[in-house]
């Protein structure tokens, strides 16, 4: 149940929306923009935009490399941002690795396992080595970014890919944990929240069973961290990936969380400058984490802005964000509860976020999106990088609406009005025989 004391009042929401300048721009058709594609990428508030610009104007310098004051200042801001983001998800700064995004973060773990399997790294890295017949478990609800890297790892190592199915509501069948996760399972890679159905995965039985058999849990937290209170230590996952651009931060940067002892033993994947201790013409030793995994020039301005985004959400309070978006989830589900529209995912607003994918009978998802766009409503259409999940429900594509902190009641009303015109526009349904 939503705690009314935690929800945003209209004045608070209006002040929040004023922080996001893009929301004020008109669409090409002249209508007010109704942005319902936040699961793809969120809009950015002024403090985040200002932080990135301020770095380039006042603090631009290479980090961890210079002896001059400007470089020291940039390094302090860079590492302070790491602390802000780490604190936001309940972990320590040295457990957080900057990456170019969540996809890169998941690939970093997968390739680290591949390197360990190939004998690369210290002897302690053998804890990650896979043998033919070892199992990697995913789910049918995964984004391609948390599926294809594991397919590739299985192909390289001879491991076997297994998966959880989803039920008719699109929820991962975690009740299958005892049978899907076996004594041969080494990795369980699973989504926290589906980017298609919005369903929140009950992680506790999955994590418990994985650790019972000695497997590592890799969490795709892209759709949970921006919308729910998330603490990786409390969840007891071993690795977790999330991205800045879905939580009001800039594009081009994400983060990998790893338990300290695991990062210490995981072989690096990208090598080069800044991630080493001693280099000779024949060998190199590597810096401790997280620097070991951050070769080359770092996205300093983006990291600093990422930290500001985490601070922005922290100051609002994630309980309040979650409560507001729970109301939006119920409102969006109500908006699509009309004749000829089928939801792909839970129709109950409980244990889900405000992401709703749907199909309109007789109308292709891309055509639905075009009608909505003509009305000034921006939504996502396609398979949302989750083809197996769409195949599970017998559809090639869906239209998806996704809300965020800045979404208001008017946005939902505009969407509902535009959606109600789609079937008439294409003359489908009983009235047209």
C-alpha positions, -999 to 999 in steps of 0.1 A, spaced: 0 0 0 11 36 -7 18 57 23 0 89 16 24 108 39 52 99 15 35 110 -18 43 143 -35 17 171 -33 10 192 -64 33 220 -53 62 198 -47 57 181 -81 54 214 -99 87 225 -83 104 193 -94 91 196 -129 105 231 -131 140 215 -126 137 197 -159 140 222 -187 133 198 -216 98 192 -202 88 228 -211 96 225 -248 68 220 -272 66 191 -296 70 195 -334 32 196 -336 30 225 -312 15 205 -283 30 204 -248 54 175 -245 41 145 -225 73 124 -219 65 88 -211 97 71 -221 117 74 -189 125 36 -189 146 43 -220 163 74 -207 153 100 -181 153 137 -185 180 157 -166 174 183 -139 192 216 -139 216 207 -110 229 178 -131 233 199 -162 250 226 -142 274 202 -126 287 188 -159 291 223 -174 308 236 -143 334 209 -144 344 218 -180 344 255 -172 361 255 -138 377 222 -131 387 204 -163 418 183 -157 429 147 -159 423 128 -127 448 106 -108 476 118 -131 486 154 -123 505 170 -94 490 204 -100 461 218 -80 436 217 -108 442 180 -113 439 174 -75 406 193 -75 392 173 -104 403 141 -87 386 150 -54 354 158 -73 356 126 -93 361 104 -62 335 123 -42 310 115 -69 319 78 -65 312 81 -28 278 97 -35 267 71 -59 280 42 -38 262 56 -7 230 59 -28 229 21 -33 242 12 2 278 2 -5 314 16 0 332 37 -26 358 11 -33 331 -14 -43 319 8 -71 335 8 -106 328 34 -132 318 19 -166 304 34 -198 270 20 -188 252 -10 -174 259 -31 -205 296 -25 -201 293 -33 -164 277 -67 -171 302 -75 -198 330 -66 -175 319 -94 -151 313 -119 -179 347 -112 -195 363 -114 -161 349 -149 -157 362 -157 -192 397 -144 -184 397 -165 -152 387 -195 -172 415 -189 -196 440 -189 -167 445 -151 -167 449 -134 -134 462 -144 -100 456 -178 -85 427 -164 -65 409 -157 -98 403 -194 -102 372 -190 -80 356 -176 -112 368 -202 -137 341 -222 -154 342 -258 -165 323 -275 -194 289 -284 -180 288 -256 -154 256 -237 -155 247 -200 -159 212 -192 -150 192 -162 -163 155 -155 -168 131 -152 -196 125 -116 -186 161 -104 -192 171 -73 -212 195 -84 -240 223 -68 -220 218 -94 -193 214 -123 -216 238 -121 -246 270 -116 -225 261 -149 -207 253 -167 -239 287 -156 -251 304 -167 -219 287 -201 -222 299 -205 -258 335 -196 -248 337 -219 -218 314 -249 -225 290 -238 -197 253 -245 -201 227 -217 -201 195 -223 -181 167 -200 -172 137 -192 -151 104 -189 -170 79 -162 -164 42 -166 -154 12 -153 -172 17 -119 -155 53 -117 -167 68 -123 -132 99 -144 -129 90 -178 -115 113 -176 -85 94 -205 -70 115 -226 -94 147 -216 -76 153 -251 -61 151 -268 -95 165 -242 -119 196 -235 -97 215 -267 -93 248 -278 -78 264 -271 -112 252 -234 -112 280 -209 -110 263 -177 -120 228 -164 -116 222 -132 -136 187 -118 -131 168 -86 -135 155 -67 -104 127 -50 -124 117 -59 -159 120 -31 -184 90 -46 -203 65 -57 -176 76 -34 -147 74 -65 -124 97 -65 -94 115 -97 -89 114 -113 -55 152 -117 -51 154 -133 -17 147 -170 -27 170 -166 -58 199 -152 -38 195 -177 -10 195 -207 -33 224 -193 -54 246 -188 -24 235 -222 -10 252 -239 -41 281 -214 -42 269 -194 -72 275 -157 -78 245 -134 -83 247 -106 -109 218 -82 -107 206 -59 -135 194 -30 -114 188 -5 -142 151 -2 -136 151 -5 -99 178 20 -87 160 51 -102 126 42 -88 129 22 -56 149 23 -24 178 -1 -32 205 -14 -10 228 -39 -26 243 -50 7 209 -58 21 200 -77 -11 233 -96 -7 239 -97 -44 275 -103 -55 276 -79 -85 251 -53 -97 249 -30 -127 230 2 -132 233 33 -154 233 71 -148 211 81 -177 180 63 -163 183 81 -130 186 118 -141 223 115 -149 242 119 -181 247 93 -208 280 75 -213 285 64 -177 272 36 -154 284 17 -125 293 -19 -114 290 -28 -78 310 -58 -66 316 -72 -32 351 -60 -21 367 -95 -20 352 -104 -54 366 -73 -71 399 -80 -55 401 -114 -73 384 -106 -106 408 -103 -135 407 -70 -154 392 -69 -188 403 -36 -203 440 -29 -198 462 2 -204 470 34 -186 459 42 -151 450 7 -140 485 -5 -133 511 -5 -105 544 -17 -121 550 -23 -158 580 -38 -175 585 -48 -211 573 -84 -203 546 -80 -176 525 -57 -155 509 -57 -120 475 -41 -116 461 -16 -92 436 -26 -66 399 -21 -73 382 -1 -84 411 15 -104 420 -19 -118 389 -18 -139 391 18 -150 417 19 -178 423 50 -199 407 84 -197 378 85 -174 344 102 -179 351 127 -152 324 153 -159 298 125 -163 308 109 -130 305 142 -112 271 148 -127 261 112 -118 270 120 -82 247 151 -83 219 130 -97 223 105 -69 223 134 -44 192 149 -61 172 117 -55 186 112 -20 175 146 -9 140 140 -22 140 105 -5 135 73 -24 105 63 -3 87 94 -16 98 87 -52 86 51 -50 53 62 -35 47 88 -62 55 63 -89 32 36 -73 3 61 -78 15 66 -114 16 28 -120 -20 25 -109 -30 54 -131 -13 41 -162 -28 7 -157 -62 23 -155 -55 43 -186 -49 12 -207 -78 -7 -192 -100 -1 -223 -115 -23 -250 -90 -38 -275 -59 -31 -253 -39 -59 -237 -13 -54 -210 19 -75 -212 28 -78 -175 10 -75 -142 -24 -58 -142 -22 -54 -105 -3 -22 -94 14 -40 -65 50 -51 -67 57 -33 -99 69 1 -111 53 26 -135 63 8 -167 34 -6 -187 38 -24 -221 7 -31 -241 -7 -41 -275 -37 -27 -293 -57 -53 -312 -54 -49 -349 -28 -21 -347 10 -25 -349 29 -11 -320 48 14 -343 15 27 -356 3 31 -320 34 51 -312 29 74 -342 -7 83 -332 5 90 -297 34 111 -309 11 131 -331 -7 140 -299 25 150 -282 29 118 -262 64 102 -263 64 65 -258 86 36 -267 77 10 -293 94 -23 -303 107 -53 -284 126 -31 -259 157 -53 -262 138 -82 -248 128 -104 -277 125 -137 -257 100 -121 -233 79 -108 -262 81 -142 -279 69 -158 -246 37 -137 -250 33 -143 -287 39 -107 -298 67 -92 -319 64 -57 -304 46 -36 -278 41 0 -270 55 10 -236 47 39 -213 71 46 -185 69 73 -158 94 89 -136 95 114 -107 85 143 -129 55 126 -144 22 141 -133 -15 134 -135 -19 156 -166 6 135 -185 -14 103 -178 -46 120 -188 -31 131 -221 -19 96 -228 -53 81 -219 -71 105 -243 -47 98 -271 -48 61 -266 -86 61 -268 -84 74 -304 -60 47 -318 -85 20 -328 -109 45 -343 -81 61 -362 -72 28 -379 -109 17 -381 -105 -15 -362 -130 -32 -340 -167 -42 -342 -179 -9 -355 -159 -14 -387 -167 -51 -392 
